[in-house]
Amino acid sequence: MRNRLGKYVSSINTLNVEERALYCNTLILAEEGAGKTNLACRIRNYVIDSNVATLYLDFSNSEEHEIEIRYKDENFNYIRFDESDEFQAEFDALVSQNKHIYMAVDPNYFSNKRDITSKLTFTLQHKGLLANYYYFFHDIENLNGFYTKFEDFLLYMLNFLNLKKYGLTFLAQPHSSFENPQLKLLFTFLYLGKCSNLEYFNTANLKKLPKNRFFYQYRTNYHTLLFNDIKSNIVQIDEYLFKE
């Protein structure tokens, strides 16, 4: 199983992804070119090796030829979202067969009205996905605009974790909006559980890290009356190279 991610910078210990990663949520914050895709691809490999289907949502709406070669293994099934019946039929067929899916998405398909649920959101709430798939949300470039305009997506994310069986990985750049206390609270709730310290990450420090080096944080599994501690380490992620 491809469970090795890299190593801890401060020790000789190996950094491995564990089974809890299938059910807990992962937030990857890093600048363009810092290794977000590399880390996500390694997590995806572990999920695939665990016999869990994956849905990779590329909000950059990439053409198939623009996608990195490391994703184009035997599990790569590209599809581009639109609201047509033809798309829905192709998508339903992939889900019914539990195929791994790489879906390019234009985020403008989300509704910008609170009382309207978009067809895109209905698609992401497909029962087959919620029961059988691990989700990746990748490359939402204008974070502040995304969270203020696409209320449909925000409302979806808030109840999303109560609907699905497995966890998710969310990739984003350390945009200044992450220093907004309200957004920090939202992401703390979604990805780490309630946390009293809003400074559990600092985007200015994240921007100084070299490629494939991350500030790794996770909540301990110890059972306590209060929320468990968050442990922090600097880690170096191995580069994943895939050849056709």
Protein Blocks (a to p, Z undefined) as FASTA:
>chain_A
ZZbfbdcfkbcbdcdddfklmmmccdddddehilpmmmmmmmmmmmmmnopacddddfko
pafklpcfklmcfkbccddddfbfklmmmmmmmmmnopacdddddfklpccbfklccfkl
mmmmpmklmmmpccddehifblmlmmmmmmmlmmmmmmmmmmpmbdcdddddddfklmpm
klmmmmmmmmnopafblklpcfklmmmpcehiacdddddfbdcfbdcddddddddddddd
ddZZ
